[in-house]
Amino acid sequence: MRKDTTARLLVLALALLAFAAPGCIFSPDTGDTNPTNPPEYVFASTAEKLMQNFSTAYTRLDAATYRDMLDTRFQFYYTDGTDHDYNTEVRIAENMFSGDPPTNPGNGSTNNGIRSVNVDKILPLEGWVNVSASHPDFGGISGAKRGFYDVQFIFHHDAGTITVTSTQFFYAVPLQIIVDGETKTEWKLLGQEDIAK
């Protein structure tokens, strides 16, 4: 995040709140909880279109589509050196997008209960580049690329809002799939990495 801390963005925004993670901005302002109409999903024939779908899935609280856009080798990297994998990412997204009441509202826990998400910004700061062969998880994956983004999401829940602002690397990979008997290239999300400032 800004000012030398980073947010554990997006699917971990809820987990962060549960532990009052530093750097996240928590506001009791209930504000507008009606996000603008998200664009339709598109076929992810490029990494940029994958990112468009990423934004749409968050705005629609669409855990099933979000899960389908992840590669099963997905990893989320934090600035403290920890990470989590595909299964954890899916579980967090399903909790976050469930609409269920918070599991422990008296303690500020919002592992459930997100009512809407505004995607204010997913701004590319540089073009997509090849992942270095030395990358510990993705270096050996053919065609893997990395994009650098400035992001800001606002999560609305029963107690107010959470604003998450961060710069992140997003990792993506092209896969060959069959659509109506035709081979097409579809991009999947391999990972996210918080970048310390």
C-alpha positions as CSV (number, residue, x, y, z in Angstrom):
1,M,0.0,0.0,0.0
2,R,1.0,3.6,0.0
3,K,3.5,4.9,2.5
4,D,5.8,1.9,2.8
5,T,3.1,-0.7,3.5
6,T,1.3,-3.0,1.1
7,A,-2.2,-4.4,1.2
8,R,-2.9,-8.1,0.8
9,L,-5.1,-7.2,-2.1
10,L,-8.4,-8.3,-3.3
11,V,-9.3,-11.8,-2.2
12,L,-7.4,-11.3,1.1
13,A,-8.9,-8.0,1.9
14,L,-11.3,-9.7,4.2
15,A,-8.7,-11.8,6.0
16,L,-6.6,-8.6,6.5
17,L,-9.5,-6.9,8.2
18,A,-10.0,-9.7,10.6
19,F,-6.5,-9.1,11.9
20,A,-6.5,-5.3,11.5
21,A,-3.7,-5.5,9.0
22,P,-1.6,-2.3,8.8
23,G,-1.9,-0.1,5.9
24,C,-5.5,-0.9,4.9
25,I,-7.8,2.1,5.2
26,F,-11.0,1.2,7.2
27,S,-13.8,3.7,7.2
28,P,-17.2,3.4,8.9
29,D,-18.7,5.5,6.1
30,T,-21.4,3.5,4.6
31,G,-21.3,5.5,1.3
32,D,-22.6,4.3,-2.0
33,T,-22.8,0.5,-2.1
34,N,-24.0,0.3,-5.7
35,P,-21.1,-0.3,-8.0
36,T,-21.3,0.9,-11.6
37,N,-22.4,-1.7,-14.1
38,P,-19.4,-3.9,-14.9
39,P,-18.5,-4.7,-18.4
40,E,-19.5,-8.1,-19.8
41,Y,-17.0,-11.0,-19.7
42,V,-14.9,-11.4,-22.8
43,F,-12.9,-14.4,-24.0
44,A,-9.5,-14.0,-22.3
45,S,-7.5,-14.2,-25.6
46,T,-4.9,-11.7,-24.1
47,A,-3.6,-11.0,-20.6
48,E,-5.3,-7.6,-20.8
49,K,-8.7,-9.2,-21.4
50,L,-8.0,-11.6,-18.5
51,M,-7.5,-8.5,-16.3
52,Q,-10.8,-7.1,-17.6
53,N,-12.5,-10.3,-16.5
54,F,-10.7,-10.1,-13.2
55,S,-12.2,-6.7,-12.5
56,T,-15.7,-7.8,-13.7
57,A,-15.6,-10.9,-11.4
58,Y,-14.9,-8.7,-8.4
59,T,-17.6,-6.2,-9.3
60,R,-20.1,-9.0,-9.7
61,L,-19.0,-10.9,-6.6
62,D,-18.7,-13.9,-9.0
63,A,-16.7,-16.6,-7.2
64,A,-17.4,-19.3,-9.8
65,T,-16.1,-17.3,-12.7
66,Y,-13.1,-16.0,-10.7
67,R,-12.2,-19.6,-9.8
68,D,-12.3,-20.6,-13.5
69,M,-10.0,-17.8,-14.5
70,L,-7.3,-19.0,-12.1
71,D,-4.6,-21.5,-13.2
72,T,-4.4,-24.3,-10.7
73,R,-0.7,-23.4,-10.1
74,F,-1.8,-20.0,-8.7
75,Q,0.2,-18.4,-5.9
76,F,-0.3,-15.2,-4.0
77,Y,2.9,-13.6,-2.7
78,Y,3.1,-11.2,0.3
79,T,5.9,-8.7,1.1
80,D,6.6,-10.7,4.3
81,G,7.7,-13.7,2.4
82,T,4.6,-15.8,2.9
83,D,2.2,-16.9,0.2
84,H,-0.9,-19.0,-0.4
85,D,-2.0,-21.3,-3.2
86,Y,-4.9,-21.9,-5.5
87,N,-7.1,-23.8,-3.0
88,T,-6.7,-21.0,-0.4
89,E,-7.4,-18.4,-3.0
90,V,-10.6,-20.1,-4.1
91,R,-11.8,-20.6,-0.5
92,I,-11.2,-16.9,0.3
93,A,-13.0,-15.8,-2.8
94,E,-16.0,-18.0,-2.1
95,N,-16.2,-16.6,1.5
96,M,-15.8,-13.0,0.4
97,F,-18.3,-13.2,-2.5
98,S,-20.9,-15.3,-0.6
99,G,-23.0,-12.4,0.8
100,D,-23.3,-14.3,4.0
101,P,-23.4,-12.2,7.2
102,P,-20.0,-11.7,8.9
103,T,-18.9,-14.7,11.0
104,N,-17.9,-12.5,14.0
105,P,-19.3,-9.0,13.5
106,G,-18.5,-7.9,17.1
107,N,-14.8,-8.4,16.5
108,G,-14.7,-6.6,13.1
109,S,-14.3,-9.9,11.2
110,T,-15.6,-9.7,7.6
111,N,-14.6,-13.1,6.3
112,N,-18.1,-13.1,4.8
113,G,-20.5,-10.2,4.3
114,I,-19.1,-8.2,1.4
115,R,-22.1,-6.5,-0.2
116,S,-20.5,-5.0,-3.2
117,V,-17.0,-4.1,-4.6
118,N,-16.1,-1.0,-6.5
119,V,-13.1,-1.5,-8.8
120,D,-11.8,2.1,-8.9
121,K,-8.5,1.3,-10.7
122,I,-6.6,-1.5,-12.3
123,L,-4.0,0.6,-14.2
124,P,-1.1,-1.1,-16.0
125,L,2.2,0.6,-15.1
126,E,4.2,-1.3,-17.7
127,G,3.5,-3.8,-20.5
128,W,3.4,-7.5,-19.9
129,V,6.9,-9.1,-20.0
130,N,8.2,-12.6,-19.9
131,V,8.6,-14.2,-16.5
132,S,12.2,-14.7,-15.6
133,A,13.5,-18.2,-16.0
134,S,14.8,-17.9,-12.4
135,H,11.4,-17.3,-10.9
136,P,10.9,-20.0,-8.2
137,D,7.4,-21.0,-9.2
138,F,6.7,-19.7,-12.7
139,G,10.1,-19.6,-14.3
140,G,9.6,-23.0,-16.0
141,I,6.1,-22.3,-17.3
142,S,6.1,-21.8,-21.0
143,G,4.7,-18.4,-22.1
144,A,4.2,-17.1,-18.6
145,K,4.1,-13.3,-18.4
146,R,4.1,-10.6,-15.7
147,G,2.2,-7.3,-15.6
148,F,2.8,-4.5,-13.2
149,Y,-0.4,-2.7,-12.0
150,D,-1.6,0.1,-9.7
151,V,-4.9,-1.0,-8.2
152,Q,-7.6,0.3,-5.9
153,F,-10.6,-1.6,-4.7
154,I,-13.4,-0.5,-2.3
155,F,-15.1,-3.3,-0.4
156,H,-18.6,-2.4,1.0
157,H,-19.8,-4.5,3.9
158,D,-22.3,-4.1,6.8
159,A,-19.9,-2.1,9.0
160,G,-18.7,0.3,6.3
161,T,-16.0,0.2,3.7
162,I,-12.5,-1.1,3.2
163,T,-10.2,0.7,0.6
164,V,-7.3,-1.3,-0.7
165,T,-4.7,0.5,-2.7
166,S,-1.6,-1.3,-3.9
167,T,0.9,-1.9,-6.6
168,Q,1.1,-5.5,-7.7
169,F,2.7,-7.9,-10.1
170,F,0.1,-10.1,-11.8
171,Y,1.3,-13.3,-13.5
172,A,-0.6,-15.0,-16.3
173,V,-0.1,-17.9,-18.7
174,P,-1.6,-18.8,-22.1
175,L,-3.3,-22.2,-22.4
176,Q,-4.5,-24.0,-25.5
177,I,-8.2,-25.0,-25.2
178,I,-10.8,-26.4,-27.6
179,V,-13.9,-24.1,-28.2
180,D,-16.5,-25.4,-30.5
181,G,-14.0,-27.8,-32.1
182,E,-11.5,-25.0,-32.6
183,T,-8.2,-24.6,-30.7
184,K,-7.9,-21.2,-29.0
185,T,-5.5,-19.5,-26.6
186,E,-7.0,-18.6,-23.3
187,W,-5.1,-16.7,-20.6
188,K,-5.3,-17.8,-16.9
189,L,-4.1,-16.0,-13.8
190,L,-1.0,-17.6,-12.3
191,G,-0.5,-15.3,-9.4
192,Q,-0.4,-12.0,-7.7
193,E,2.5,-10.4,-5.8
194,D,2.3,-7.4,-3.5
195,I,5.1,-4.9,-4.1
196,A,6.5,-3.0,-1.2
197,K,6.9,0.8,-1.6
